[in-house]
């Protein structure tokens, strides 16, 4: 059997369809089917149960797929070792970024990165945390930037920075005249949130739990963007919390409505995450170094309290 044949097996196991797997592998469906059949004949077993729709792995097929993942990863590692030895930083690198980080962080480092590493073909996708975890595990992303900790056994996290939460208050708010506020100054009945599926939303919910407040049935309005939440707050429909980097580009009239929290400031941990197989580690380090170089001057807060994006039971 060959590495290519094992890659075909992994593709069918993931997509549960020979035609779709062939398209993803850039070969014809008969070619892919023939190569998988050769492995099955060589081993004298069936990897896939073709009688079921969608196609399912047999019991022995599942064990073979688990081992095939290790073999393909180790084969890729050999290429990685050679490139590191040569000092080559280039090729395709697939990066996922969550929506509440993408608009602010990406413009800060992208230009520096592509100028410093012109041989890297950076493919960037905006994905929520759940999609990122799935794609990292399936090998469809090399790395991602997300709020952590995620507590995923097969994913490694390198902290990039800690980003404080900042409150955005309408002028009618009771705490508007304060220079700094506490979590207890916020009325949880009036907090405006991002839609479900955003880890920043989960962080706010956990912030309220940390403060001993029950958020159930309190949040009346949810939106898909911070810009909408700001406009709703301006209309007197509530208050909202923003990630610190997002506040840097606000107009002066909007910045006047921002209130920082007293120390320790509630904050989220933002990390570069990647599979523990650590393929393309030289490119991951290049990305980490570039981001660290631009972020250190943007966030100067030291005394922070990390609010996890994970829902606490």
MARNURO-917511 format. One record per residue (C-alpha): residue in three letters; z, y, x. Coordinates in steps of 0.2 Angstrom, whole numbers, plus 5000, padded with zeros to 4 digits. Layout:
REM MARNURO-917511
PT  aa   zz   yy   xx
PT Ala    Z    Y    X
...
//
This chain:
REM MARNURO-917511
PT  aa   zz   yy   xx
PT Unk 5000 5000 5000
PT Unk 4997 5018 5005
PT Unk 5006 5035 5003
PT Unk 4992 5040 4992
PT Unk 4994 5025 4981
PT Unk 5012 5029 4979
PT Unk 5008 5047 4975
PT Unk 4997 5041 4961
PT Unk 5012 5030 4955
PT Unk 5023 5045 4955
PT Unk 5011 5055 4945
PT Unk 5009 5043 4931
PT Unk 5028 5040 4930
PT Unk 5030 5059 4928
PT Unk 5016 5063 4916
PT Unk 5016 5046 4907
PT Unk 4997 5047 4905
PT Unk 4984 5040 4917
PT Unk 4971 5053 4913
PT Unk 4983 5068 4915
PT Unk 4990 5060 4931
PT Unk 4972 5059 4938
PT Unk 4969 5077 4934
PT Unk 4985 5082 4943
PT Unk 4980 5072 4958
PT Unk 4962 5078 4958
PT Unk 4954 5061 4957
PT Unk 4945 5052 4943
PT Unk 4955 5042 4931
PT Unk 4946 5025 4935
PT Unk 4950 5029 4954
PT Unk 4968 5032 4950
PT Unk 4970 5017 4939
PT Unk 4961 5005 4951
PT Unk 4973 5011 4965
PT Unk 4989 5008 4955
PT Unk 4982 4991 4950
PT Unk 4980 4986 4968
PT Unk 4998 4989 4971
PT Unk 5003 4979 4956
PT Unk 4992 4965 4962
PT Unk 4999 4966 4980
PT Unk 5017 4965 4973
PT Unk 5013 4953 4959
PT Unk 5022 4964 4946
PT Unk 5018 4977 4933
PT Unk 5025 4995 4937
PT Unk 5019 5002 4920
PT Unk 5020 4995 4902
PT Unk 5003 5000 4896
PT Unk 5006 4994 4879
PT Unk 5018 5008 4875
PT Unk 5013 5026 4870
PT Unk 5017 5036 4880
PT Unk 5016 5024 4895
PT Unk 5033 5018 4901
PT Unk 5040 5011 4917
PT Unk 5045 4993 4918
PT Unk 5062 4989 4925
PT Unk 5055 4985 4942
PT Unk 5043 4999 4940
PT Unk 5058 5011 4939
PT Unk 5066 5004 4955
PT Unk 5049 5006 4964
PT Unk 5047 5024 4958
PT Unk 5064 5028 4965
PT Unk 5059 5021 4982
PT Unk 5042 5029 4981
PT Unk 5050 5046 4980
PT Unk 5060 5043 4996
PT Unk 5045 5036 5005
PT Unk 5033 5051 5000
PT Unk 5047 5064 5004
PT Unk 5049 5056 5022
PT Unk 5031 5056 5025
PT Unk 5031 5075 5020
PT Unk 5045 5077 5032
PT Unk 5035 5071 5047
PT Unk 5022 5085 5044
PT Unk 5037 5097 5042
PT Unk 5044 5092 5059
PT Unk 5027 5094 5068
PT Unk 5025 5111 5060
PT Unk 5043 5117 5065
PT Unk 5040 5110 5083
PT Unk 5024 5121 5084
PT Unk 5033 5136 5077
PT Unk 5020 5136 5063
PT Unk 5025 5145 5047
PT Unk 5011 5144 5035
PT Unk 5003 5134 5020
PT Unk 5007 5134 5002
PT Unk 5025 5138 4997
PT Unk 5030 5137 4978
PT Unk 5044 5148 4973
PT Unk 5053 5150 4956
PT Unk 5063 5165 4951
PT Unk 5073 5167 4935
PT Unk 5068 5182 4924
PT Unk 5084 5193 4926
PT Unk 5081 5193 4945
PT Unk 5062 5193 4947
PT Unk 5058 5211 4942
PT Unk 5071 5219 4954
PT Unk 5072 5208 4969
PT Unk 5054 5202 4971
PT Unk 5047 5220 4974
PT Unk 5061 5222 4987
PT Unk 5055 5208 4999
PT Unk 5038 5202 4994
PT Unk 5028 5215 5004
PT Unk 5039 5212 5020
PT Unk 5037 5194 5018
PT Unk 5018 5193 5017
PT Unk 5016 5205 5031
PT Unk 5028 5195 5042
PT Unk 5021 5178 5037
PT Unk 5002 5181 5033
PT Unk 4998 5162 5034
PT Unk 5010 5158 5020
PT Unk 5002 5156 5003
PT Unk 5017 5161 4992
PT Unk 5015 5155 4974
PT Unk 5028 5163 4963
PT Unk 5033 5158 4945
PT Unk 5045 5166 4933
PT Unk 5055 5152 4926
PT Unk 5072 5150 4917
PT Unk 5086 5140 4927
PT Unk 5083 5124 4917
PT Unk 5064 5124 4921
PT Unk 5068 5128 4939
PT Unk 5080 5113 4941
PT Unk 5067 5101 4933
PT Unk 5053 5107 4944
PT Unk 5063 5106 4960
PT Unk 5068 5088 4956
PT Unk 5050 5084 4952
PT Unk 5043 5091 4968
PT Unk 5034 5105 4959
PT Unk 5044 5119 4967
PT Unk 5049 5121 4986
PT Unk 5063 5133 4982
PT Unk 5069 5145 4969
PT Unk 5081 5160 4967
PT Unk 5094 5159 4953
PT Unk 5111 5163 4948
PT Unk 5124 5150 4955
PT Unk 5134 5139 4957
PT Unk 5124 5126 4948
PT Unk 5133 5110 4953
PT Unk 5117 5100 4954
PT Unk 5120 5085 4966
PT Unk 5102 5085 4973
PT Unk 5100 5103 4975
PT Unk 5107 5114 4990
PT Unk 5112 5132 4988
PT Unk 5112 5146 5001
PT Unk 5120 5162 4994
PT Unk 5109 5177 4996
PT Unk 5121 5191 4989
PT Unk 5134 5195 4975
PT Unk 5127 5206 4962
PT Unk 5140 5215 4951
PT Unk 5139 5218 4932
PT Unk 5138 5236 4927
PT Unk 5142 5242 4909
PT Unk 5130 5253 4899
PT Unk 5139 5263 4887
PT Unk 5133 5275 4873
PT Unk 5141 5292 4873
PT Unk 5151 5288 4857
PT Unk 5160 5274 4866
PT Unk 5179 5276 4868
PT Unk 5178 5273 4887
PT Unk 5163 5284 4890
PT Unk 5174 5297 4899
PT Unk 5181 5285 4911
PT Unk 5174 5284 4929
PT Unk 5178 5265 4930
PT Unk 5182 5252 4916
PT Unk 5190 5236 4914
PT Unk 5183 5221 4904
PT Unk 5196 5224 4891
PT Unk 5188 5241 4887
PT Unk 5173 5233 4880
PT Unk 5173 5227 4862
PT Unk 5165 5210 4861
PT Unk 5160 5213 4843
PT Unk 5147 5226 4850
PT Unk 5140 5218 4866
PT Unk 5122 5216 4866
PT Unk 5115 5200 4875
PT Unk 5099 5193 4881
PT Unk 5092 5179 4871
PT Unk 5099 5161 4873
PT Unk 5091 5152 4888
PT Unk 5095 5166 4901
PT Unk 5109 5162 4913
PT Unk 5114 5181 4914
PT Unk 5119 5179 4895
PT Unk 5129 5164 4900
PT Unk 5138 5174 4913
PT Unk 5142 5187 4901
PT Unk 5150 5174 4889
PT Unk 5160 5167 4903
PT Unk 5166 5185 4908
PT Unk 5173 5187 4890
PT Unk 5181 5169 4892
PT Unk 5189 5175 4909
PT Unk 5196 5190 4900
PT Unk 5204 5179 4887
PT Unk 5192 5184 4873
PT Unk 5183 5172 4861
PT Unk 5165 5176 4860
PT Unk 5161 5165 4845
PT Unk 5151 5173 4831
PT Unk 5153 5190 4839
PT Unk 5136 5194 4846
PT Unk 5125 5201 4833
PT Unk 5109 5207 4842
PT Unk 5100 5197 4856
PT Unk 5084 5202 4865
PT Unk 5072 5196 4878
PT Unk 5073 5211 4890
PT Unk 5086 5223 4897
PT Unk 5075 5238 4892
PT Unk 5077 5233 4874
PT Unk 5096 5231 4876
PT Unk 5097 5249 4883
PT Unk 5087 5256 4869
PT Unk 5098 5248 4856
PT Unk 5113 5254 4865
PT Unk 5106 5272 4865
PT Unk 5104 5270 4846
PT Unk 5123 5267 4845
PT Unk 5120 5249 4840
PT Unk 5132 5242 4854
PT Unk 5135 5241 4873
PT Unk 5127 5230 4886
PT Unk 5130 5224 4903
PT Unk 5116 5225 4917
PT Unk 5114 5217 4934
PT Unk 5117 5230 4947
PT Unk 5100 5230 4955
PT Unk 5092 5233 4938
PT Unk 5102 5250 4937
PT Unk 5094 5257 4953
PT Unk 5078 5261 4944
PT Unk 5085 5269 4929
PT Unk 5082 5287 4925
PT Unk 5096 5299 4929
PT Unk 5100 5302 4910
PT Unk 5102 5283 4908
PT Unk 5112 5282 4925
PT Unk 5125 5294 4917
PT Unk 5129 5280 4904
PT Unk 5133 5267 4917
PT Unk 5151 5263 4921
PT Unk 5156 5251 4935
PT Unk 5171 5240 4933
PT Unk 5187 5241 4943
PT Unk 5189 5230 4958
PT Unk 5188 5215 4959
PT Unk 5171 5219 4950
PT Unk 5164 5205 4940
PT Unk 5148 5199 4948
PT Unk 5135 5185 4949
PT Unk 5131 5174 4964
PT Unk 5113 5174 4968
PT Unk 5106 5160 4979
PT Unk 5091 5152 4987
PT Unk 5091 5134 4980
PT Unk 5080 5120 4986
PT Unk 5080 5100 4986
PT Unk 5092 5092 4998
PT Unk 5077 5083 5006
PT Unk 5075 5100 5014
PT Unk 5056 5100 5016
PT Unk 5048 5116 5023
PT Unk 5065 5121 5029
PT Unk 5057 5133 5041
PT Unk 5049 5143 5027
PT Unk 5065 5143 5017
PT Unk 5074 5150 5032
PT Unk 5060 5163 5034
PT Unk 5062 5168 5015
PT Unk 5081 5169 5017
PT Unk 5080 5180 5032
PT Unk 5068 5192 5024
PT Unk 5078 5194 5008
PT Unk 5094 5196 5018
PT Unk 5086 5210 5028
PT Unk 5082 5220 5013
PT Unk 5097 5217 5002
PT Unk 5111 5221 5014
PT Unk 5108 5240 5011
PT Unk 5106 5239 4992
PT Unk 5122 5231 4988
PT Unk 5137 5237 4996
PT Unk 5151 5231 4985
PT Unk 5163 5219 4994
PT Unk 5178 5215 4982
PT Unk 5170 5205 4968
PT Unk 5175 5191 4956
PT Unk 5161 5178 4954
PT Unk 5157 5174 4936
PT Unk 5148 5157 4935
PT Unk 5132 5156 4924
PT Unk 5138 5138 4919
PT Unk 5146 5137 4902
PT Unk 5165 5133 4904
PT Unk 5171 5120 4892
//
